[in-house]
Amino acid sequence: MKFASVDGQRREAAPNLSGTCPCCDSPVIPKCGPIRVEHWAHKRVEHCDHWWENETPWHRDWKNHFPD
C-alpha cells in the first residue's frame, strides 16, 4: 500500500517508521530498498483489501496522477 497512518497522519513508506493500515488498523512496516517500489506491508500475512493486487512501477505511476 502507498499510505499508512503514522501518528494520525497519512504517510508514504520511509525507513524507520511504523504505522497502521488505513483499512483494518493492523500494524504495518515500511518496505524500502533498491529492488522494489517503496510501500507498506502488513506485519502478518493478511490481505484486508479484497481488491489487493501487486503494484508494479506502472501501477504506482498511475496512482501518482491523482491527489493523495
N, C-alpha and C positions, 0 to 999 in steps of 0.2 A: 504494500500500500504506500501511497505517496505521503500521506499525512497521518500523524498520530497526535494525541493530546499530551502535551508536556506542560505540567504546571498550569493547566487550564487554557493553554493556547495551542492552536494548530501549528505544528512544526514539521518540516521535512526532516528526513533522517540525517543525522550527523554523528560522528564518533562521540562516545562517552555520554550520550543522552539515554534516558529511559522514559517510556511513555505508556499510554494505554490506547487500545483500539477504539476508534470512534463508534464502531458498530456494536461490539459486545463488552467493552470496558475491560477486556483481559490485558495483561501485561504484554508489551511488545518491545523488541530490541532493534536497534539500527543495524542494518547490513550495509557496510560501506567498504569499498575496496576497488581495486583496479579492474576487476573482471566483470562484475555485474553492475547494473544500474543501482544507485543508492536507493534503498527502500526500507520500510519497517516490516518486521516479521513477528508473528506470534511466538512467544517463548515456548509454548507447547504446540504440537502439530494439530492445528484445527483450522477449519475454514468457516468463519461465521457468516461470510457473504456467499449466498448461493450463486451469485454471478461471477465469482472469483475465477480468474484465469492468469496465467503467467503474463507478465508485462515485458514486452520487447522494447528496445530503444524507440522503434516506430510508434508503439502504443503510448509511451511516455511523451514523445514529441507532440502527439495529437492532444494529450491532456494539457500540455503547456500552452495550447492555443486558447484555453478558456480560463476565466478568472479563478483564482484559488478559492 
